[in-house]
Amino acid sequence: MSLDTYRQKRDFHKTQEPAGEGQHFVVQKHDARRLHYDFRLELDGVLKSWAVTRGPSLVPGEKRLAVQVEDHPLDYGDFEGTIPAGQYGGGTVAIWDRGTWTPTGDAGQGLAKGHLDFELHGQKLTGHWHLVRMKGRPRDRHDNWLLIKADDEAARSADDPDILKEQPLSVKSGRTITEIAESMPPFPKIGKA
């Protein structure tokens, strides 16, 4: 259902009501077996998820491998902490960025066709982006995509600082991933009484 009528009735410069400018997205820095960034877009009641091995880049046209993984529940977007060793994805997770996103056209169709164009409205990542599915190979266990920054006012040149190094802190807690790991109490063991 469209929000056009809702938005036409309100002046968001004068009211604090939400404009509904898009669904949520989150980028979680995940120090598991290998450090990577989990890129998650809210769609159809879940977080569609990709593991971006080298993290997002603001350099237009620079392709970053994004391996599609299982959908996650919406409340996972607020998770920051440590997954115990021995559990799937064991390691520390920081909320590196979050905000809202808006697709260009129909997001479901874009995902099905293998080319999703969208805009991010985050605390660190903004502007236009593309997710492009690569041609699958028989040995692939997951769909491989490329996360690519579009050339717009939010883009940077290859000579500019890398945003991953320039802004390493969690947008939720203001801590580094090491500080998050050190501050977590041990996970209680569940055993038989």
C-alpha positions as CSV (number, residue, x, y, z in Angstrom):
1,M,0.0,0.0,0.0
2,S,1.4,3.4,-1.0
3,L,2.2,6.1,1.6
4,D,1.6,8.9,-0.9
5,T,-1.7,10.0,0.7
6,Y,-0.2,9.9,4.2
7,R,2.8,12.1,3.1
8,Q,0.6,14.6,1.2
9,K,-1.3,15.3,4.4
10,R,1.7,16.2,6.5
11,D,4.5,18.8,6.5
12,F,7.5,16.9,7.9
13,H,9.4,20.2,8.5
14,K,6.7,20.9,11.1
15,T,5.8,17.5,12.6
16,Q,8.0,14.9,14.2
17,E,5.9,12.1,12.7
18,P,7.9,9.5,10.7
19,A,7.8,10.1,7.0
20,G,8.2,6.4,6.2
21,E,11.1,7.2,3.9
22,G,12.0,3.6,3.5
23,Q,12.6,0.3,5.2
24,H,15.4,-0.3,7.6
25,F,18.9,-1.4,6.7
26,V,21.9,-2.3,8.9
27,V,25.5,-3.1,8.3
28,Q,27.0,-5.2,11.1
29,K,30.8,-5.6,11.4
30,H,31.3,-9.2,12.2
31,D,34.6,-10.6,13.5
32,A,34.0,-14.3,13.0
33,R,36.5,-16.7,11.3
34,R,37.2,-13.8,9.1
35,L,36.3,-10.2,9.6
36,H,33.5,-9.2,7.2
37,Y,30.4,-6.9,7.1
38,D,26.9,-8.2,7.1
39,F,24.7,-6.1,4.8
40,R,21.0,-6.4,5.6
41,L,18.0,-4.9,3.9
42,E,14.5,-5.1,5.4
43,L,12.1,-6.6,2.9
44,D,8.9,-8.6,3.2
45,G,9.1,-8.8,7.0
46,V,12.7,-10.1,7.2
47,L,16.3,-8.8,6.8
48,K,17.6,-10.0,3.4
49,S,21.3,-10.6,4.1
50,W,24.7,-10.6,2.4
51,A,28.1,-11.2,3.8
52,V,30.4,-8.5,2.2
53,T,33.9,-9.9,2.5
54,R,35.8,-6.6,2.3
55,G,33.0,-4.3,3.4
56,P,31.3,-1.6,1.4
57,S,33.3,0.9,-0.7
58,L,32.4,4.5,-1.5
59,V,34.4,4.4,-4.7
60,P,32.0,4.2,-7.7
61,G,32.2,1.1,-9.7
62,E,34.4,-0.7,-7.2
63,K,32.9,-4.2,-6.9
64,R,32.7,-5.8,-3.5
65,L,31.7,-9.5,-3.2
66,A,28.5,-10.0,-1.3
67,V,27.6,-13.6,-0.6
68,Q,23.8,-14.0,0.0
69,V,23.1,-15.8,3.3
70,E,19.9,-16.8,5.0
71,D,17.2,-14.2,5.8
72,H,17.4,-12.9,9.4
73,P,14.6,-11.7,11.7
74,L,14.0,-7.9,11.9
75,D,15.1,-7.7,15.5
76,Y,18.5,-9.0,14.5
77,G,19.1,-5.5,13.1
78,D,19.6,-4.3,16.7
79,F,22.0,-7.1,17.8
80,E,25.4,-6.1,19.0
81,G,27.5,-8.4,21.1
82,T,29.4,-11.7,21.0
83,I,28.1,-15.0,19.5
84,P,29.7,-17.7,21.6
85,A,32.5,-19.8,20.2
86,G,31.2,-23.0,18.6
87,Q,27.9,-21.4,17.6
88,Y,27.2,-20.6,13.9
89,G,28.9,-17.2,13.2
90,G,30.8,-17.3,16.5
91,G,32.5,-13.9,17.1
92,T,31.8,-10.3,17.9
93,V,29.2,-8.2,16.1
94,A,29.1,-4.4,16.0
95,I,26.4,-2.2,14.4
96,W,28.6,-0.3,12.0
97,D,25.9,1.6,10.2
98,R,22.1,1.7,10.1
99,G,19.3,3.8,8.6
100,T,16.6,3.4,6.0
101,W,16.7,2.4,2.3
102,T,14.4,2.9,-0.7
103,P,14.5,0.8,-3.8
104,T,14.4,2.2,-7.3
105,G,11.3,0.4,-8.7
106,D,10.0,-2.9,-7.3
107,A,12.6,-4.4,-4.8
108,G,11.1,-8.0,-5.2
109,Q,11.4,-7.9,-8.9
110,G,14.9,-6.4,-8.7
111,L,16.1,-9.3,-6.4
112,A,14.4,-11.9,-8.6
113,K,16.1,-10.5,-11.8
114,G,19.4,-10.2,-10.0
115,H,19.8,-6.4,-10.2
116,L,18.6,-4.3,-7.3
117,D,19.0,-0.5,-7.4
118,F,18.5,1.4,-4.2
119,E,19.3,4.4,-2.1
120,L,20.7,4.3,1.4
121,H,20.0,6.9,4.1
122,G,22.4,5.8,6.8
123,Q,24.6,7.4,9.3
124,K,27.7,6.5,7.3
125,L,26.4,5.1,4.0
126,T,24.2,7.3,1.8
127,G,23.4,7.7,-1.9
128,H,22.7,5.3,-4.7
129,W,23.9,1.6,-4.7
130,H,23.6,-1.5,-6.8
131,L,23.4,-5.2,-5.9
132,V,24.1,-7.3,-9.0
133,R,23.9,-11.1,-8.9
134,M,26.8,-12.9,-10.5
135,K,26.3,-15.9,-12.8
136,G,26.3,-19.0,-10.6
137,R,28.8,-21.9,-10.8
138,P,28.0,-25.5,-10.0
139,R,30.1,-25.5,-6.8
140,D,28.6,-22.3,-5.3
141,R,26.6,-23.0,-2.1
142,H,25.1,-19.5,-2.1
143,D,24.3,-16.8,-4.6
144,N,27.1,-14.4,-5.1
145,W,26.3,-10.8,-5.7
146,L,28.4,-7.6,-6.1
147,L,27.7,-4.5,-4.0
148,I,28.6,-1.4,-6.0
149,K,28.4,2.3,-5.1
150,A,26.9,4.5,-7.8
151,D,28.6,7.7,-9.0
152,D,26.8,10.4,-7.1
153,E,27.4,13.2,-4.5
154,A,28.1,10.6,-1.7
155,A,30.8,8.8,-3.7
156,R,34.5,9.2,-3.1
157,S,37.6,8.8,-5.2
158,A,40.1,6.0,-4.8
159,D,42.5,8.6,-3.3
160,D,40.0,9.5,-0.5
161,P,40.2,7.8,2.9
162,D,38.5,4.4,3.2
163,I,35.3,4.8,5.2
164,L,35.8,1.5,7.0
165,K,39.1,2.8,8.5
166,E,38.0,6.3,8.9
167,Q,34.8,5.4,10.8
168,P,35.4,2.1,12.6
169,L,33.1,2.7,15.6
170,S,29.6,1.2,16.2
171,V,26.8,3.7,15.6
172,K,24.9,2.0,18.5
173,S,27.5,2.1,21.3
174,G,30.4,4.2,19.9
175,R,32.8,1.4,20.7
176,T,35.3,-0.6,18.6
177,I,34.6,-4.2,17.9
178,T,37.5,-5.1,20.4
179,E,35.8,-3.0,23.1
180,I,32.5,-4.7,22.5
181,A,34.2,-8.2,22.7
182,E,36.0,-7.2,26.0
183,S,32.8,-5.8,27.6
184,M,30.6,-8.9,27.1
185,P,30.0,-11.1,30.1
186,P,30.5,-14.8,29.6
187,F,27.4,-16.5,28.1
188,P,25.8,-18.7,30.7
189,K,26.1,-22.4,30.1
190,I,22.8,-24.3,30.0
191,G,23.2,-27.8,31.4
192,K,21.1,-30.5,33.1
193,A,20.3,-29.9,36.8
